[in-house]
Amino acid sequence: MKKIPVLIVEDDVIIAEGIRMTLEKLDYKVTGIISWGEKVADAIKEFQPEIVLMDIRLRGEMDGIQAATLIYENFDLPVVFLTSYSDDKTIMNAKHAYPYGYLVKPFEERELYATLEIAMFKHKTTRELEKYRNHLEKLVEERTRELNEINTRLEERIEEEVSKRNKQQEVIIQQSKLASLGELAAGIAHEINQPLNIISFTMDNVLAHLNSSQLNGEYLRKKTEKIFKNISRMKSTIQHIQTFSREQKEGNREIFDINKPVIEAINLLQEQYRNLGIEINLQLTDYILPVYGNPFQLEQVLLNLVSNARDALSGGGNIRIISHKTNDSAVIQVIDNGHGISEEIIDQVIQPFFTTKQPGEGTGLGLSISYGIIRDMEGNLELKNNEKDGVTAIITLPLYEEQK
C-alpha cells in the first residue's frame, strides 16, 4: 500500500523531528520539513506532498495561517494545523485559511492519526464532489446548448408557420372583401349612376339653352361646376373601391378616426338598404376617436356586421350604428331589431365555418374574419341579444396612446 507523503512546516526542529517519527510509525512518509512560511510554495513543488502539517508560529514574516492561505489559493492540498495556540482569536483567523483539521499540542498519537485520515478523506470527497459538480455543469452546458439549438429551430419553425398563417389570413380576408364588393354592387352602381344622371340632365339642360340661344357666362359657370362636382363624386367613389379592394398587407396601418370607415361603409349601403325597407341611422360622436390599424379592414368588418343585420331583418327594419368613447377605448355598436340569435349558440357564431344560414347561403367565415381583424387591432368583438328584439354587435378598440 502506498504511503501518503506529508510536508511538515514547523519552526521547532526537535518538535518537527518528533512529529516525523510519529508519522512514520503511523505508516506515513515525511517527504520534507521546513520552518519558513515563505518557503512553502517551493517545498510543495519539490517534495510533492499530499497533505501539509502546519504550525501557526513560523520563522520569517509569514505565519502558518498566511502560509495555509497561500496553499489554499494556489495548491489543491489539505492543511492540518498543529499548534500550541487555542485561543478564540487564533482559531477564528485559522478558519479563513480553510484547514482540514486543527490539533492543539501536545496531542495523542491516535488523535493525529484520526485527524490526518479524516482530513485526507474530506479532501478526497471534496475533490470527487468538485469533479462531479464540473461534470454536471458540463452536462448542463451541453443540454442548454442542445435546448438553445432546439429552441432556435422551433422559433424558426414558428416564424415560418406564423408567416404562412398570416399569408393565409390575408388571402381569406381578401376573398371576403371581394365577396363583400359583390354584395355592394347595387350600392356602388347607385353611387356612380346618380352623379352620371345629374351630369346627363345638366348637359341636356345646357343643350336646350344652346338651341334657344339663352346661354351666358354665369349660367355656363354654374352648370360646369355642377358637372365637375359630380365627376369628383364618382372619382372619389371609384378610388375608394379601388383602395378597399386592393390587397392589404400587415404593415398597412395608420392612425384614423373610427367614424371614417363607418361613414364610408354606409355611403355604399344607404340607398340599397332603403330599397329593401331597411333604414340605417347613424349616431356618431362629434369628436374624433383616433385608433391605430387598417381603416379598410375595419370598414370590411362593418360591412359584414351590417350585412348580417340586414339578413336578420326580413321584411324591413332598422339598423342603428353608434360610436362613443368608454374610458381609454373607442366603441362602435351595430344594433338591429331583427329576430336575434339563440342564447345557446351566440357564443359560437364567431367560430370559423359556423353559420345559422341555410346550406349554400354562406360560408360562416364572415364573423370569424371580422373577429380576427379586430383582435389584430388589439380590440374585441362581441355579440349580445337585445332585451327585446335583435342583436347588438360591439366593437371595442384601444384609443391611440398619444391622443388619450
Secondary structure, 3 states (H helix, E strand, C coil): CCCCEEEEECCCHHHHHHHHHHHHHCCCEEEEEECEHHHHHHHHHHHCCCEEEECCCCECCCCHHHHHHHHHHHCCCCEEEEECCCCHHHHHHHHCCCCCEEEECCCCHHHHHHHHHHHHHHHHHHHHHHHHHHHHHHHHHHHHHHHHHHHHHHHHHHHHHHHHHHHHHHHHHHHHHHHHHHHCHHHHHHHHHHHHHHHHHHHHHHHHHHHCCCCCHHHHHHHHHHHHHHHHHHHHHHHHHHHHHCCCCCCCCEEEECHHHHHHHHHHHHHHHHHCCEEEEEECCCCCCEEEECHHHHHHHHHHHHHHHHHCCCCCEEEEEEEEEECCEEEEEEEECCCCCCCCCCCCCCCCCCCCCCCCCCCCCHHHHHHHHHHHCCCEEEEEECCCCCEEEEEEEECCHHHC
